[in-house]
Amino acid sequence: MPGMSARHFLAEMLELLRMQLPGELKEFESVGPWHGLVKVHYGDPTAHYEVHVQRRHRQIELGLHFEGAAQENSRHLENMLTRMGDIKKQLGAEVEAEQWTRSWTRVHETMEMPVLDEDFLMELTSRLSQYIRALQPMVEEA
C-alpha cells in the first residue's frame, strides 16, 4: 500500500493534534499543509512547531523552530539549551537544539520516513503533542 499523500497526512495530523492536546493548547493556529510542510503556532508564527515530510531524503523533521529576528532566536535557543537536561528527559536523547542558519534556531529531531499510513499518523501526532506539551510552557516563560 503506497500510503497517504504528504498533504493529506499532514491535514489529518492537525485534526488529531487538536484532539490530543489539553485545554488552551488546542487553540493553535496553523500554516499549511503545503509542500510537505505544516507549521503550528500560538500567536507568533516566528516561533512555531514544524513537521516537514522530506520524501526526497526519506525523512521527517519535527521540531520547534524560531525564525524571527536573530537576537530573539538566540535568546530562545539559550533558554532551551539551559533546559536541555529536562527536555531530553521529557522527549528523549534524540532531541537536539541548534542554530541552523545564520539567524534561525530550533529544537528538533529527524527520523526515517516510513509509509505515511494511519499507524504512523498516530505515532507522529503523538510525538508532536509531546513536543508542544513539553516546550510551549518554556516558550511562554521566556
C-alpha positions in Angstrom: 0.0 0.0 0.0 1.6 3.3 -1.0 0.2 5.3 1.9 -1.3 8.8 2.0 0.0 11.9 0.2 2.0 14.2 2.5 -0.7 16.9 2.2 -3.5 14.5 3.3 -1.3 13.1 6.1 -0.4 16.5 7.5 -4.0 17.7 7.3 -5.2 14.7 9.2 -2.4 15.2 11.7 -3.7 18.7 12.5 -7.2 17.3 13.2 -5.8 14.6 15.5 -3.5 17.1 17.3 -6.4 19.2 18.4 -8.0 16.1 19.9 -4.8 15.1 21.7 -3.8 18.4 23.3 -5.3 19.6 26.6 -7.1 22.9 27.2 -5.6 26.0 25.8 -3.0 24.1 23.8 -5.9 23.1 21.4 -6.2 26.7 20.4 -3.2 26.8 18.0 -3.1 28.4 14.6 -1.6 26.5 11.6 0.0 27.2 8.3 -0.2 24.6 5.6 0.0 21.9 4.8 1.9 22.8 1.6 5.0 21.3 0.0 5.2 18.5 2.7 5.3 21.1 5.5 2.9 22.2 8.3 3.5 24.8 11.0 1.6 25.2 14.3 1.9 28.3 16.5 0.3 30.1 19.4 0.0 33.6 18.1 3.6 34.2 17.0 4.3 32.5 13.7 8.1 33.1 14.1 8.0 30.6 17.0 6.3 27.5 15.6 6.3 23.7 15.7 7.0 22.3 12.3 6.6 18.9 10.7 8.4 18.6 7.3 7.9 15.5 5.2 11.0 15.2 3.1 10.2 12.5 0.6 13.4 13.1 -1.4 15.6 12.4 1.6 13.1 9.8 3.0 13.0 11.6 6.4 10.7 13.7 8.6 11.9 16.6 10.6 9.9 17.5 13.7 10.6 20.4 15.9 10.2 23.8 17.5 11.6 26.5 15.2 12.5 30.1 16.0 12.5 32.0 12.7 12.2 35.6 13.8 14.9 38.3 14.4 18.3 36.8 15.1 18.6 38.3 18.6 15.3 36.9 19.6 16.0 33.5 18.1 19.3 33.4 20.0 17.5 34.2 23.2 15.1 31.4 22.7 17.9 29.0 21.9 19.8 29.9 25.0 16.7 29.4 27.0 16.3 25.9 25.5 19.9 25.0 25.9 19.8 25.8 29.6 16.9 23.3 29.9 18.2 20.5 27.6 18.6 18.1 30.5 14.9 18.4 31.3 13.9 18.5 27.6 15.9 15.3 26.9 14.3 13.7 30.0 10.8 14.5 28.6 11.4 14.0 24.9 14.4 11.7 24.6 18.1 11.8 23.8 17.4 12.2 20.0 16.3 15.8 20.5 18.8 18.5 19.6 18.9 22.2 20.0 20.9 24.2 17.4 21.4 27.3 15.4 20.8 26.0 11.9 21.0 29.1 9.7 22.7 32.5 10.3 19.7 33.6 12.4 17.2 30.7 12.8 17.3 28.2 15.7 15.5 25.1 16.5 14.9 22.2 19.0 14.2 19.2 16.8 14.7 15.6 15.7 14.9 13.9 12.3 13.5 10.4 11.7 13.4 8.0 8.9 10.2 8.3 6.9 8.1 5.2 6.9 4.9 4.8 4.8 2.6 7.6 5.6 -0.2 5.4 6.9 -2.7 5.6 9.8 -0.3 3.9 12.3 2.5 6.4 11.6 -0.1 9.3 11.6 -1.0 8.3 15.2 2.7 8.0 16.2 3.8 11.3 14.7 0.8 13.2 16.0 1.5 11.9 19.5 5.2 12.9 19.2 4.2 16.4 18.1 1.8 16.6 21.0 4.7 15.7 23.4 6.8 18.4 21.9 4.1 21.0 22.4 3.3 19.9 26.0 6.9 19.9 27.0 8.2 23.0 25.2 5.3 25.5 24.9 5.4 26.3 28.6 9.1 27.1 28.3 8.5 29.3 25.3 5.8 31.2 27.2 8.1 31.6 30.2 10.9 33.1 28.2 
